[in-house]
């Protein structure tokens, strides 16, 4: 039996724990599956299809990009500074 690891996250993505590009990309690329998609796949297949290693590697190396607009920062500190501008 394999484990299923799930997170519930806010859209703002402002957190002192979010420190690396890989961490960011794990929550903001298609690597992160919305709950509805996970539930649908479980109902239809009875399991979750594991992502292939090469696809995972490509997703984690995706350039940084704001999840709320088209801003492309050079690094995580720039992105984190930018994210605060979206808080209302």
Secondary structure as UniProt FT lines:
FT   TURN            11..12
FT   TURN            16..17
FT   HELIX           21..28
FT   TURN            30..31
FT   HELIX           35..45
FT   HELIX           53..60
FT   HELIX           76..83
FT   HELIX           84..86
//
